[in-house]
Amino acid sequence: MGYCCNPKKAIKELARVARKGAPIIVSVDGFFATITGLIKRKDFKQLPILLKTHIVNLGNFPQYNFTVSELRQLYSKSNINVKGIIGKPVFINNIEREERNKLLADKNFYKRALKLELQFNSDPSLIGLAPHIEIVGIRD
């Protein structure tokens, strides 16, 4: 969704073509995690652009980054009843990639980390900080 030229129009189109009662699930990049990523990379050139437009270009394509409230509004305006929102992941992504990969190779650590992620991934105070936000709704 973040790579669409017009995410708002895309959500409306999803609602238009979905049958009444159909689930509509969207997974997008999180705005606040993208800010953190730019800070980590010391990319202060793109930061003001992201803060103003929610768009960042980390590769070949511009990417729109969402907040939880934006997603809720988009769903609501498109007659999609929000059933749930989660952050993916809410904790483990705060560990540097190389260290995280080492830790996750340990099956015991993996199971414990997964349990924590599943326990807290729908906590409203954490969702918006996750690198990916998934919203699930039912078309009215």
PASEBA-1860 file (N, C-alpha, C; in nm, 3 decimals):
! residues 140
1> MGYCCNPK> 0.082/-0.118/0.000/0.000/0.000/0.000/0.087/0.125/0.000 ~ 0.199/0.121/0.071/0.285/0.237/0.080/0.353/0.273/-0.051 ~ 0.353/0.179/-0.146/0.417/0.206/-0.275/0.317/0.249/-0.381 ~ 0.191/0.256/-0.344/0.089/0.305/-0.438/0.105/0.456/-0.457 ~ 0.071/0.504/-0.572/0.078/0.648/-0.597/-0.023/0.723/-0.511 ~ -0.134/0.658/-0.481/-0.239/0.722/-0.403/-0.299/0.619/-0.306 ~ -0.238/0.603/-0.187/-0.286/0.502/-0.092/-0.432/0.520/-0.052 ~ -0.477/0.644/-0.040/-0.617/0.668/-0.002/-0.712/0.612/-0.107
9> KAIKELAR> -0.679/0.635/-0.232/-0.761/0.584/-0.342/-0.755/0.431/-0.345 ~ -0.640/0.376/-0.316/-0.624/0.230/-0.317/-0.710/0.164/-0.210 ~ -0.717/0.222/-0.091/-0.801/0.168/0.016/-0.948/0.176/-0.024 ~ -0.987/0.289/-0.083/-1.126/0.304/-0.128/-1.160/0.199/-0.234 ~ -1.064/0.172/-0.322/-1.086/0.071/-0.426/-1.098/-0.069/-0.366 ~ -1.015/-0.098/-0.266/-1.027/-0.227/-0.198/-1.167/-0.243/-0.138 ~ -1.215/-0.137/-0.074/-1.349/-0.141/-0.015/-1.456/-0.155/-0.122 ~ -1.435/-0.090/-0.234/-1.535/-0.094/-0.342/-1.550/-0.234/-0.400
17> VARKGAPI> -1.439/-0.302/-0.421/-1.444/-0.433/-0.487/-1.468/-0.549/-0.391 ~ -1.450/-0.525/-0.261/-1.473/-0.632/-0.163/-1.623/-0.650/-0.139 ~ -1.663/-0.774/-0.121/-1.802/-0.801/-0.087/-1.831/-0.751/0.055 ~ -1.956/-0.722/0.081/-1.997/-0.685/0.216/-1.962/-0.800/0.311 ~ -1.898/-0.767/0.421/-1.857/-0.868/0.518/-1.720/-0.928/0.490 ~ -1.657/-0.890/0.378/-1.526/-0.945/0.343/-1.416/-0.881/0.428 ~ -1.317/-0.961/0.468/-1.204/-0.901/0.541/-1.112/-0.825/0.445 ~ -1.061/-0.713/0.492/-0.964/-0.634/0.416/-0.843/-0.616/0.507
25> IVSVDGFF> -0.730/-0.675/0.466/-0.609/-0.673/0.547/-0.500/-0.599/0.471 ~ -0.440/-0.502/0.538/-0.334/-0.424/0.477/-0.216/-0.419/0.574 ~ -0.097/-0.438/0.523/0.026/-0.427/0.602/0.112/-0.319/0.539 ~ 0.151/-0.222/0.622/0.223/-0.105/0.570/0.346/-0.074/0.655 ~ 0.431/0.013/0.605/0.546/0.059/0.681/0.502/0.167/0.779 ~ 0.558/0.159/0.900/0.522/0.252/1.006/0.602/0.380/1.001 ~ 0.534/0.491/1.018/0.592/0.624/1.012/0.701/0.645/1.117 ~ 0.673/0.611/1.241/0.768/0.640/1.349/0.892/0.553/1.342
33> ATITGLIK> 0.877/0.428/1.300/0.994/0.341/1.282/1.081/0.391/1.168 ~ 1.019/0.449/1.066/1.096/0.503/0.955/1.176/0.625/1.001 ~ 1.118/0.706/1.088/1.194/0.818/1.145/1.316/0.763/1.218 ~ 1.296/0.661/1.302/1.406/0.600/1.375/1.513/0.548/1.279 ~ 1.471/0.484/1.171/1.566/0.432/1.073/1.649/0.541/1.008 ~ 1.585/0.652/0.975/1.660/0.763/0.915/1.759/0.823/1.015 ~ 1.719/0.831/1.139/1.810/0.882/1.242/1.930/0.789/1.257 ~ 1.905/0.658/1.262/2.014/0.561/1.274/2.112/0.573/1.157
41> RKDFKQLP> 2.059/0.601/1.037/2.145/0.614/0.918/2.202/0.755/0.903 ~ 2.165/0.842/0.996/2.207/0.983/0.991/2.165/1.048/0.860 ~ 2.047/1.009/0.813/1.995/1.061/0.687/1.905/1.181/0.717 ~ 1.968/1.292/0.751/1.892/1.411/0.786/1.846/1.489/0.663 ~ 1.884/1.442/0.546/1.836/1.503/0.423/1.690/1.462/0.397 ~ 1.661/1.334/0.419/1.525/1.285/0.392/1.429/1.307/0.508 ~ 1.483/1.327/0.628/1.398/1.339/0.746/1.294/1.451/0.735 ~ 1.331/1.574/0.695/1.229/1.678/0.684/1.122/1.646/0.579
49> ILLKTHIV> 1.162/1.577/0.473/1.066/1.538/0.369/0.967/1.437/0.426 ~ 1.020/1.338/0.499/0.934/1.238/0.562/0.837/1.304/0.660 ~ 0.888/1.393/0.743/0.803/1.457/0.844/0.691/1.538/0.780 ~ 0.718/1.597/0.665/0.617/1.679/0.598/0.520/1.597/0.514 ~ 0.571/1.495/0.443/0.489/1.424/0.345/0.459/1.279/0.380 ~ 0.531/1.223/0.476/0.526/1.081/0.511/0.587/0.993/0.403 ~ 0.658/1.054/0.309/0.720/0.980/0.199/0.870/0.982/0.214 ~ 0.931/0.866/0.189/1.076/0.853/0.191/1.115/0.768/0.071
57> NLGNFPQY> 1.234/0.792/0.019/1.282/0.713/-0.094/1.408/0.639/-0.051 ~ 1.392/0.511/-0.014/1.505/0.432/0.033/1.561/0.341/-0.074 ~ 1.504/0.345/-0.190/1.549/0.260/-0.300/1.509/0.325/-0.430 ~ 1.446/0.246/-0.513/1.405/0.296/-0.644/1.266/0.358/-0.646 ~ 1.191/0.341/-0.536/1.053/0.386/-0.536/1.024/0.469/-0.411 ~ 0.942/0.571/-0.425/0.899/0.644/-0.306/0.805/0.554/-0.224 ~ 0.813/0.568/-0.093/0.734/0.484/-0.004/0.660/0.573/0.094 ~ 0.529/0.557/0.103/0.448/0.630/0.200/0.449/0.552/0.331
65> NFTVSELR> 0.465/0.621/0.443/0.472/0.560/0.575/0.353/0.607/0.658 ~ 0.285/0.514/0.720/0.157/0.540/0.787/0.169/0.547/0.938 ~ 0.079/0.624/0.998/0.057/0.618/1.141/-0.068/0.533/1.164 ~ -0.085/0.486/1.286/-0.203/0.406/1.319/-0.330/0.488/1.298 ~ -0.328/0.612/1.340/-0.449/0.695/1.326/-0.485/0.718/1.179 ~ -0.385/0.734/1.093/-0.413/0.747/0.949/-0.484/0.625/0.895 ~ -0.433/0.507/0.932/-0.494/0.383/0.883/-0.639/0.370/0.931 ~ -0.660/0.402/1.057/-0.797/0.396/1.111/-0.890/0.490/1.032
73> QLYSKSNI> -0.843/0.612/1.006/-0.923/0.709/0.932/-0.952/0.661/0.790 ~ -0.850/0.608/0.723/-0.869/0.558/0.587/-0.973/0.448/0.584 ~ -0.964/0.356/0.677/-1.062/0.247/0.682/-1.201/0.302/0.711 ~ -1.211/0.388/0.809/-1.340/0.444/0.847/-1.406/0.519/0.731 ~ -1.328/0.602/0.662/-1.381/0.680/0.550/-1.421/0.591/0.432 ~ -1.369/0.469/0.430/-1.400/0.377/0.320/-1.502/0.272/0.362 ~ -1.570/0.296/0.473/-1.672/0.203/0.524/-1.616/0.064/0.553 ~ -1.498/0.062/0.613/-1.437/-0.062/0.656/-1.430/-0.056/0.809
81> NVKGIIGK> -1.491/-0.153/0.874/-1.496/-0.160/1.020/-1.368/-0.224/1.072 ~ -1.287/-0.149/1.145/-1.159/-0.199/1.196/-1.183/-0.305/1.302 ~ -1.123/-0.421/1.282/-1.134/-0.532/1.378/-1.007/-0.549/1.460 ~ -0.894/-0.504/1.406/-0.770/-0.516/1.480/-0.654/-0.448/1.410 ~ -0.558/-0.407/1.490/-0.434/-0.348/1.438/-0.320/-0.404/1.523 ~ -0.214/-0.446/1.456/-0.096/-0.494/1.527/0.030/-0.429/1.471 ~ 0.132/-0.426/1.554/0.265/-0.384/1.511/0.349/-0.508/1.489 ~ 0.432/-0.507/1.386/0.513/-0.625/1.352/0.657/-0.584/1.326
89> PVFINNIE> 0.753/-0.624/1.400/0.747/-0.664/1.541/0.753/-0.540/1.630 ~ 0.718/-0.556/1.757/0.719/-0.440/1.846/0.845/-0.432/1.931 ~ 0.914/-0.543/1.952/1.036/-0.542/2.036/1.162/-0.580/1.960 ~ 1.159/-0.693/1.896/1.280/-0.756/1.843/1.352/-0.668/1.740 ~ 1.279/-0.584/1.672/1.341/-0.501/1.570/1.430/-0.391/1.629 ~ 1.419/-0.368/1.760/1.504/-0.267/1.825/1.645/-0.317/1.850 ~ 1.669/-0.445/1.825/1.802/-0.503/1.838/1.867/-0.496/1.700 ~ 1.992/-0.454/1.694/2.062/-0.443/1.566/2.055/-0.576/1.490
97> REERNKLL> 2.044/-0.568/1.359/2.019/-0.683/1.272/2.114/-0.801/1.296 ~ 2.242/-0.774/1.300/2.339/-0.883/1.315/2.319/-0.955/1.449 ~ 2.304/-0.879/1.555/2.280/-0.938/1.688/2.146/-1.010/1.692 ~ 2.044/-0.949/1.633/1.910/-1.008/1.628/1.913/-1.143/1.558 ~ 1.983/-1.151/1.445/1.991/-1.277/1.372/2.058/-1.386/1.453 ~ 2.163/-1.350/1.528/2.230/-1.447/1.616/2.133/-1.496/1.724 ~ 2.064/-1.403/1.786/1.971/-1.439/1.892/1.857/-1.528/1.841 ~ 1.804/-1.493/1.725/1.690/-1.568/1.671/1.729/-1.708/1.622
105> ADKNFYKR> 1.857/-1.730/1.600/1.903/-1.864/1.561/1.888/-1.963/1.677 ~ 1.880/-1.913/1.800/1.860/-1.996/1.918/1.709/-2.024/1.931 ~ 1.669/-2.150/1.916/1.526/-2.185/1.916/1.456/-2.144/2.045 ~ 1.523/-2.157/2.157/1.464/-2.121/2.285/1.438/-1.969/2.291 ~ 1.538/-1.892/2.249/1.521/-1.747/2.245/1.408/-1.710/2.149 ~ 1.407/-1.773/2.032/1.305/-1.745/1.931/1.164/-1.765/1.988 ~ 1.144/-1.877/2.057/1.012/-1.907/2.114/0.971/-1.802/2.217 ~ 1.066/-1.763/2.301/1.036/-1.663/2.404/1.009/-1.526/2.342
113> ALKLELQF> 1.089/-1.489/2.244/1.070/-1.360/2.176/0.936/-1.356/2.103 ~ 0.902/-1.467/2.037/0.774/-1.474/1.967/0.658/-1.460/2.064 ~ 0.668/-1.526/2.178/0.563/-1.518/2.280/0.543/-1.373/2.324 ~ 0.653/-1.302/2.349/0.644/-1.161/2.388/0.583/-1.075/2.277 ~ 0.629/-1.097/2.153/0.574/-1.021/2.040/0.423/-1.041/2.029 ~ 0.380/-1.165/2.039/0.236/-1.195/2.026/0.157/-1.140/2.144 ~ 0.219/-1.134/2.260/0.152/-1.082/2.379/0.129/-0.931/2.369 ~ 0.225/-0.859/2.308/0.219/-0.713/2.311/0.199/-0.647/2.175
121> NSDPSLIG> 0.188/-0.722/2.067/0.182/-0.659/1.934/0.054/-0.579/1.908 ~ -0.046/-0.595/1.993/-0.168/-0.516/1.976/-0.182/-0.407/2.082 ~ -0.079/-0.388/2.162/-0.081/-0.283/2.265/-0.078/-0.147/2.195 ~ -0.181/-0.064/2.217/-0.189/0.065/2.147/-0.066/0.153/2.164 ~ 0.004/0.142/2.278/0.121/0.226/2.299/0.243/0.178/2.222 ~ 0.239/0.057/2.166/0.353/0.001/2.093/0.331/-0.011/1.942 ~ 0.208/-0.025/1.900/0.178/-0.052/1.758/0.247/0.048/1.665 ~ 0.230/0.175/1.693/0.282/0.279/1.603/0.433/0.286/1.596
129> LAPHIEIV> 0.502/0.223/1.691/0.649/0.224/1.690/0.707/0.110/1.608 ~ 0.624/0.016/1.568/0.671/-0.100/1.493/0.704/-0.061/1.349 ~ 0.799/-0.134/1.287/0.833/-0.103/1.148/0.720/-0.135/1.049 ~ 0.634/-0.228/1.086/0.521/-0.263/1.001/0.394/-0.262/1.085 ~ 0.290/-0.211/1.025/0.160/-0.204/1.092/0.061/-0.280/1.003 ~ -0.011/-0.371/1.067/-0.112/-0.447/0.994/-0.249/-0.414/1.050 ~ -0.341/-0.382/0.961/-0.478/-0.349/0.999/-0.572/-0.447/0.932 ~ -0.669/-0.492/1.010/-0.768/-0.586/0.961/-0.906/-0.523/0.981
137> GIRD> -0.983/-0.524/0.876/-1.118/-0.471/0.884/-1.216/-0.552/0.803 ~ -1.343/-0.526/0.828/-1.452/-0.593/0.756/-1.530/-0.486/0.682 ~ -1.554/-0.512/0.555/-1.630/-0.414/0.475/-1.775/-0.415/0.519 ~ -1.822/-0.293/0.550/-1.963/-0.276/0.591/-2.055/-0.291/0.473
END
